């Protein structure tokens, strides 16, 4: 199927193409998109969907919802209702697409997700993810809300199955906790760009909520961590939940990365339960000797378990 805003394809809106797919689809469905800005709050709830931007054409999926925005009934949308794109269909593949939330900085609008993934076996290649606070959420939702509050959003009450996802040659932009959640995800050959908020602490790249018994959480391999923020002002991560797992392997890090690397989010108990590790970090912000005492410097033997093929057994099937 071809989606084109100018009417030259089968559909003029992406959601129309998704909605035309059978609920229990079992075959790969390729949806190609011609260039343009598709202003849609997109829900991809069918399995085996392939979404491709046509070669040499810029395809942007963009919406501007945000946590503090009032929805139906006058209630705020909240973090998980603020998404621009939501994926709940397994075996999803995207290529050459920019996913954007253009609501604005979190200091003004709160959280604003560009991408909400709550599905297994998802793959993104040559894609961009643009947002500020909470750019990418990798589900499912953690089992317990913080401070007893309801999560809200479209996936509250859904069955909690840890999803697996792969990001290759992608560009991800944000500031506070902009890659977060409980999914198992590998980021390989990606650029991770931290925005400047003009503050002493300009942000946190990750906020994992990895389930206690999950072997892996977020793994970054051969990535570049870049920024326009001041030196020594961005953390690699902080634990949304106590058993957060995040690892950086062979990554170049700019001077914006804080010397200590990691923050405990004012939860001292998390220092004994998190798994934060690095191997061969390099660049101005890659001095592993200066990290907090409770972070790990991985050995050559330990790092072998973190290959994308070992963590994600579906890579050769998509």
URSULSUL-V363584 format. One record per helix or strand. SS is the DSSP state (A for helix, B for strand). FROM is the first residue (numbers start at 1). TO is the last residue. If there is no record, write none. Layout:
ss & from & to
SS & FROM & TO
SS & FROM & TO
This chain:
ss & from & to
B & 2 & 3
B & 11 & 11
A & 14 & 19
B & 29 & 33
B & 36 & 38
B & 42 & 44
B & 49 & 53
B & 59 & 63
B & 70 & 70
A & 72 & 74
B & 76 & 76
A & 79 & 81
B & 85 & 87
B & 93 & 95
B & 98 & 101
A & 106 & 109
B & 115 & 117
B & 122 & 125
B & 128 & 130
B & 136 & 138
A & 146 & 148
B & 164 & 168
B & 171 & 174
B & 176 & 181
B & 184 & 188
B & 191 & 194
B & 203 & 208
B & 218 & 221
B & 224 & 227
B & 234 & 238
B & 245 & 249
B & 252 & 253
B & 257 & 257
B & 262 & 263
A & 268 & 272
B & 275 & 279
B & 282 & 282
A & 288 & 290
B & 296 & 297
A & 300 & 306
A & 308 & 311
A & 315 & 317
